[in-house]
Amino acid sequence: MDTEPLIKTTGLTRYFGRLAAVQQVDLAVRRGEILGLLGVNGAGKSTTMDMLCGVLAPSAGRVAIGGFDLAAQPRQAKRLIGYLPEHTPVYAELTVSEYLHFCARLRGLGRRASAGACETVLDKCDLQAVSKRLIGNLSKGYQQRLGLAQAFVHDPSVIVLDEPTAGLDPVQLQRIRDLIVELAESCAVVLSTHILPEVTAVCDRVMILHDGKVVHEGLVSALTRAAHRLTLRCARPLDTAALGAIAGVTGVTLSADGRATLDFEAHTNPAPAVARLAVEHDWELLELNAGQSSLEQTFVELTYGTAVDRTTSA
């Protein structure tokens, strides 16, 4: 991964009248990295992405793409960007092939280069079978894949995707996720989504927005590691040493209400052993639950729970 970020914002802020839609957002995304933007409706995700691509001017702050200031050097910066907005920008009266050639020429590619680029994205997005069909006759899923194809037809260094898998069936969903990971090998990618498993499937880092502010930023891998957890509650006192001796258990924490939280290694399942131990020691087992997904828990707490301070992970 390159050390210098391809996308960098400082103090990114946008007001609509008196409403602060986005406030003081700082982010940096490097080549080979995928950043997931999470947030409830109205959190500021789409507004942030519009400002990253130069579609919307910030009220304050700075955006740099590949080292070019987006406000001072818009042509140089925008040449490096591929963008799929929330509403797929397609023309119903064109065929798939005609539309992609049109997008390639708009991006400055010559006729020969356009033809090669269009063939490449048709293959990568599984659109060859519908290349001669009118876009207006395509399903929502095919139109979404076409929107993704136009975003990288010119081989950009930065790709910004707003809800890229909306409307896709499970097979299409997995194919597009794989494609996003493939694209990130040579690009910096920012994507927004409401689908939490999508973040854990494709993203390296996650940034959660709420009321236009960053309330959490960190590595997805750290959240995934924290998700391997069991919660145990019994009517009688527990032996934490015995619980800690179970194969795969890496730590035991006893809370004030008598619950025990067990952290365990990935690819292990200590639940059966915990249940057997509770029976053998006559602890009167009342509750044994797998820990909630850490990303889901963090998201719910930060967007629906009490206000929290911003936290950052390296």
Helices and strands as residue ranges (DSSP letters): E 7-16, E 19-29, E 34-38, H 45-52, E 60-65, E 68-69, H 74-78, E 81-84, H 96-106, H 111-124, G 128-130, G 135-137, H 140-151, E 158-162, H 170-183, E 188-192, H 196-202, E 205-210, E 213-219, H 220-226, E 229-234, H 240-244, E 249-254, E 260-264, H 271-280, E 285-290, H 294-304
